């Protein structure tokens, strides 16, 4: 099926950029500075995808649903934020086809936004360092609004910033949060299968398309004409 759209909204981590290497490094530096044992990189990869606070809780407890003592969490979270801010794009990398595909969409006249639960300070730096800022007329981060994905409001806010109706946008992500947010905003959702999904069956959440390679997106969407 070919979808028509004016605007494309992209998640960041696990969709555009494999950012786990630098997130994991910052998490382990945090643990070391707190006098705790390093976490396994494979565990950290599974723990990414639900925002920094949840990641830090998982790193502190070694469990995906872990809840550490409030005192150590309050110390750990700002430490992680500061450590990660200094290392957002050291070992991270764009997924194959991202740069070429975004350039294609830009040439086709799509307006594009990035909607992520990542804090603004890290989001802006990561997009700039990765050379992606040029593509996005809207950047909605995890602290831009009082709510974040899976709530619909960040997507609706991005569509408003792009100047296109929400129903003329498509959400493109890699997780259940992206699927639920897109559905709540009444947008089609394309979900990449290679990202950070904690091993969940994304198809069970009924995205409009499951996509194995980023470049495959070009065959799923065509530019819709703006309505007066």
N, C-alpha and C positions, 0 to 999 in steps of 0.2 A: 504493500500500500504506500502511495506517495502522499505525504502530508504537505499542506500549504501553510506558510507562516511568514510573518514579518519580522518577528524577534526570536532570538535563540538565547536561552538562559543556561549557563554551564555551572555545574559544581566545580570545585577546584581540586582538592586532594582526592586521588584515586580516579579522577576523571581526566583532568588535563596533565597533572604532574604526579609522578611517583615520589611523594615527599616523605615516605616512611624512613629512609635512611637518616635524614637530618632530624626528624621528630624522635626517632629511637635514640640517636646520639644525645640529644638534649635531655631526654628522659633519663638516660643512664648517667649523664653528668649530674643531673639533679639528685639521683639516688646516691651517687658517690659523695656529693657534697653534704648530704644528710647522714652519711655514715652507714648507708644501707647497701646491700648486695645489688649488683647489676641485674637487670632483667634480660631474658633471652630475646634476641632480635626477632625470632619467629613469633614469640608470644606478643611482642610489641606490635608486629605487623597485624596480628589478629585483633588487637585491642584498639587500633586506630579506626576512626570513623564516626564517633559519637561526640566529638568535641573534646577540647583540652581538659576540662575538669574531670570528665569520666576517664580519660586516658591516665591522668595523674593518679586517680583513685585506684585504677587497675594496676599501675606500676608499683604503687605503695603496698598493695595487698597481694599482688600476684594472682588475682582472681578477676574474671570479667565482670562480676557483680559485686566486687569488694567495696567495703565502706571503711576507710581508715579512721583513726581518731581525728577529731576536728582540729586539734592543735597542730598536728603534723601536716595535715592537708592545707591548712591556712599558711603554713610556712613553705610547703612544697610548690603550690600552684604559682605564686609570683616568681619563684626561683626558676621554675620551668619556663615561664613566659620570657624571662630575661635571657636565659641561656639559649632558647630557641631563636629569639630575635637576632642574636649574633651569628646564627648558623642556618638561615632558612633555605639557602640554595648552594650548599657545598657539595653534597653527594646526591642530592635529588636530581631528577631528570624528567624532561617532557616524555610523555608516552609517544610511541611511533605514530607519525601522521598528524599530530596535533597542529604543528605550525602550518603545514601545507593546507590542512583542512580549514583552519580558521581564516587563512588568507583567501581561500576559495570562497567561503561564505561572505567575507568582506567585499570581495569583488562582485559577488552576486547581489549586493545591496542589502543584506540582512543587517539589522542592528542587533548588537550582542551585549549581554550582561553576564557578570559572574556573581553567583549567589552561593555563599559558603557560610558554614558555622564557625569558620576560623576567625579569630580576633582581627580587627582592622589592621593593627600594627604589623602583624605577620602577613596578612593577605596582600597588602599593598607592596611590601618589600618583595614577597615571593613573585608576584606578577611582574614587577619591574625587573628583578634579577633574571627571570626566565624569558624576558622579552615579549611578554604577552599583554602588557598594559595597553598597547596601541589598539587592541581589538575591542576593548570593552568601554562602552559609553555609560555603563552603570556597574558599580561594584557595591554589593550589599553583603556585609560581613556579619559575623555572629553577634557583634555588639552594636550594629547600626540601628536596630530596632529593639523594643522590649522582648519581642518573640523571635524565634529562629526555626528553621526547618526541624520537624515536619509541619509546622504551621504554614499556612498559605501566605501570610502577610509579607514575608521577604520577597516572594516571587511577584506578588501583586505590586509591591513597591518598586521592584526593578522594572516591571513592565511600564509603570507610570513614568519612571525616569527615562525610559527609552522612547516614550511618546507613542506607544502602540497599545491596542486593547489587549488585555490579558489573554483573551481567547484566541488571539493571533500569535501567541508565543508557544514555544515548545521548551520543556524542561529536560535537560540532558545531564544525567548523573550516574552514580554507581552504587547507590545504597537504597535501603528501604525508606530512609528519611526523604530522599529525593523523590521517590515514587509517591509517597504519601503527600508530600507538599504539592507536587504537581497535580495530583488528583484533587486535593482540597482547593486548589486554585482553578480547577476545571481546565487544565492544560494537558495536552498529550505529553507523555513521558517516555523518553528513550533512555534505556539503562545499559551502561557498559558493563560487561561481565568480568572484566579483569581487575576491578578496583577493590575497595575496602568494604566488604559486605559481611564480615564476621562468619562467613560460610553459610549464610542464609540462602534459601531458595528464592531468588528475586522473581522468578516467573510466577510464584504463588501469589504475589502482590499485584499481578496483572498490569505490568507496564505495557505501553502501546507497542514497544519494540525492545528486544534484547539485542545488543550490538557487541560483537566480539572485537572489532578493530575500529579505532576512531575514524579512520578514513571512510568506513562504510556509511557514515552519517550522510555523506553527500548524495547517496542514492535513495535516501528516505524522505528528503524534504525539498520543496521548491519554493521560490519566492512568491508570496501572495501580493497582489496589488493593494495598495492602501485605499481605503474607502473614504469618500468625502463625508 
